[in-house]
């Protein structure tokens, strides 16, 4: 069978010719792993585009020469919104991945009640997670820094790289303690604080990471990520009971202004099982 994974991005961007698009959608119906990878890729593209727009607007709002005009800022915003609409709305119709409908039996059978994730789980039915299980859970759901920003620095000689660039490289290769040491040498700004908070998160220093994320919640660039990761810090530090975690995740999932509500919904579902 043909490997369709290399066509995922072209499909999401609407660049596949009609015959290949039809074949790809047929493959989606037959291959659950391909369908899952496609949905994950769609979410990554949306997050990258949202992050790019926030960076553009954040850079434009930085102080500049007195003669700078504002009209081009609004042009950039409108252009960015238009590009997002073009790329993601409307999305390609999702193929029906549900299994074929079985014939209805002649004898009535007991039906499973519909899943109602918004209903709190009775305390006596709620399983108790250990501190290690909570830490593993929040590490799985963390929103991590994007390594794409390192691409422009790969051609720089090692001796010419800044402390922050070297800290980024250490973080994205899994050397979190080294990243923290290098960040101490970098000038303090939002980027440095964001990477420091994420490195502490990976080392399970949840109380310290939570303080940094709390300070970043008003950041235009990192506010959404800080809000979610700060919530996970409270979960990982064991300050919330499982019922509280699930109910707070449901509230975040229902907030239309929250960018990572799909992450919150997924966490709530896992805690309902």
Beta strands, then each sheet from edge to edge (+ up, - down):
end
